[in-house]
Amino acid sequence: MNLTSRGDPARDMMVVVDKAYKRYTPYSVVLRGLNMNVPTGTIYGLLGPSGCGKTTLLSCIVGRGSLDSGNISVNVKSKRSIGYMPQELALYTEFSIRETTLYYGRIFGLSFEQIHSRTKELLTFLDLPSEDSIVGKLSGGQGRRLSLMIALLHDPKLLILDEPTVGVDPVLSASIWQHLLTICATGKKTVIITTHYIEEARQAHTIGLMRGGTLLAEESPNQLMARYNCNNLEQAFLELSKKQSIASGTQDETVDVTESYPSPEDKKTVVTPLQSTKYISKARITAQLVKNYYWMKRNKPIMCFLLLLPLVQCFLFCTCIGRDPRGLKLAVVNHEFEGGLNRCMQYPSRGCNLSYPLSCRYVENIRKKTIVITEFPDIASAKEAVRHNRAWGLIYFAQNYTEALIERISEKDKASKMAMELSDVHIYQDMSNQYIGNLMRRDLLMGYVDFLQDLFRDCGWPPQVADIPILMEPAIYGNNNPSFVHFTAPAIISLFEFYLPMIFTVGAILMEKMAGLLERSLVAGITIPEVILSHIVVQLVVLVIQTAIMMFVLFVLFDNPLIGSIPWSLTLLLSIGLAGMCYGFMVAILCDTDTAATFMGLGTFFPLAMLSGMIWPLEGMHWILRSVGWALPLTLPTEAFRGISARNWPVTHPTVYKGFLSSLGWIGFFLLMTYSSVKLKKGLRAKSK
Ligand SMILES: Nc1ncnc2c1ncn2[C@@H]1O[C@H](COP(=O)(O)OP(=O)(O)OP(=O)(O)O)[C@@H](O)[C@H]1O
């Protein structure tokens, strides 16, 4: 494609920007009908005050940002012909120089030999230390030079440099300019450079002075200075700015120009060149995978944390939650005989001697059941102990308890009213803790049934008469003494499976986004599907290890029930992990700071955990919440996992396949949201620089 300038049709143009409009919000218009012509084979110095939109314009030229209206033409065929040095360092600080050049070199499509020879050449030219040096340990100036080296690595036709000389000493700065002049001298290379050091831009062939979203002037430095009769560019820029302010009748360049902004029907066809290539390249995917491998290799503490976290969490869960509480204190007030419970030792605990106090036998029976007995002389002092948290309840036996109980058993409906009353055991509980209260009640009731059955058996009476006439047959699924851990284990593994990859994904992508690494890779030619795919591959490896650790702790070490298909269990868990990962992509794209991402992650964690029936069954929720809860990412998959693990349901069972469908649906939804957010945000440049 041969471009010609609007003003000078005879000249070949590398970049032509025609009436470019762009704003981030209706009140922050950055480009206001900007025109720009960059002749091929020249250096174009783009100057302007901070925040005037230079970086925005460059990102549109390299195809990362899109215009609202206008046209940009770039005379190159692919992104490989562009070398881009962003304003921020945008380099992996954990990598060595060799690893950095290898990564970008492979993205640019260079062979290993080309990368090696070019690296050697540029290291010498830019006066950088050895290839083994770690980027994070370089000085600020060395870092900037390495960033420039990456932009020069593939010898591009068009070099776009956003403030390359910041933090570089004057000698090196001069040699960089000299190098740029040399490469442009052949007439084949073009450089667009922004700088705050206006005077150094004197060496450029053309200067574009940007202010208020337009170019105030676009000509050679000498013409510019001659026109305003100045001997330096700074003065010329000041003169121009004054002129523009007078012309627009205001000094305020943030003036609201929403009225003059093109309305949707006025907008011209927007041509944004060099949009990301749609296909997936094996070489670029490999470069990304190798890059991720290097990252993991260099961040061993983070990797250890990611592998130890599920281990510790599952271990803590199994050891801290769901076990029956032990050593619960119960106050006993026994008015059956003088001298207290110590006297119980005198009586045998078995046999059918009905002259021995039966309260002793019952108390002995419940003593075995995780309950610690403390004796009190009267109800008032026992209640006081409960009030002062020294006991979870009190149990009271009246005087003549044994005689009354025997009369109640032997006389049945003929037993006196007094016998009926005295044979009642009175229990007062602290029910402020529902779980402990219910457990103690269960043990007191079951202990009573056991005690009575033993007595009946010893006396040769049918023990069934003493039992509640309900027979608990073997449970169809699970056992008749269900554990809270068995109920929550599938939910816990699903929750970890969803959130661990989410945390890792948000961390990795957001770090790359905030440091400008993602943007740089995208400009270099990496596509969003490649970023997602390579991340998924790496993350799946981590996830498989994390899942194996969690399965081992939950189902082997702590023997939670897993009677169904292990391959289907793993597939379901990985699909939940994939949904978590895709949620991570969405959060990382939507949030510009790690604080925002933390709030978003934490903000969804508790509602998800509560509304998904993990802490409490869905059946116990308000009907409005229940009608929403089923649709959340963890509800149906958790039920499906419970179906497979505890009930051995096949994948054709509706509960199980609905879990798979839910995960797949959420994966699709999160990916769609990620894609739409990328489109809506018009790029992946983090707002806060
Ligand atoms: N992603 C974004 N979302 C919203 N506003 C943005 C975004 N990126 C930049 N801006 C705003 O657009 C304006 C132009 O920013 P830009 O970075 O293009 O300026 P600049 O001329 O490169 O500044 P500097 O010389 O300081 O780098 C600024 O007001 C900035 O706050």
The ligand as a Gaussian input file, in Angstrom:
#p B3LYP/6-31G(d) Opt

LIG

0 1
 N       -7.852000       3.802000      29.569000
 C       -8.209000       5.064000      29.844000
 N       -9.428000       5.353000      30.315000
 C       -9.812000       6.603000      30.591000
 N       -9.038000       7.684000      30.398000
 C       -7.813000       7.491000      29.925000
 C       -7.319000       6.167000      29.612000
 N       -6.064000       6.290000      29.145000
 C       -5.772000       7.609000      29.163000
 N       -6.815000       8.333000      29.625000
 C       -6.878000       9.790000      29.759000
 O       -6.674000      10.360000      28.478000
 C       -5.864000      11.527000      28.559000
 C       -4.648000      11.376000      27.626000
 O       -3.811000      10.390000      28.170000
 P       -2.474000       9.949000      27.423000
 O       -1.827000       8.921000      28.262000
 O       -2.790000       9.595000      26.019000
 O       -1.640000      11.320000      27.468000
 P       -0.097000      11.565000      27.166000
 O       -0.032000      12.761000      26.328000
 O        0.546000      10.333000      26.659000
 O        0.444000      11.893000      28.630000
 P        1.955000      11.711000      29.177000
 O        2.839000      12.580000      28.373000
 O        1.875000      12.134000      30.607000
 O        2.252000      10.275000      29.026000
 C       -5.488000      11.675000      30.008000
 O       -6.352000      12.640000      30.567000
 C       -5.748000      10.337000      30.609000
 O       -6.166000      10.450000      31.948000

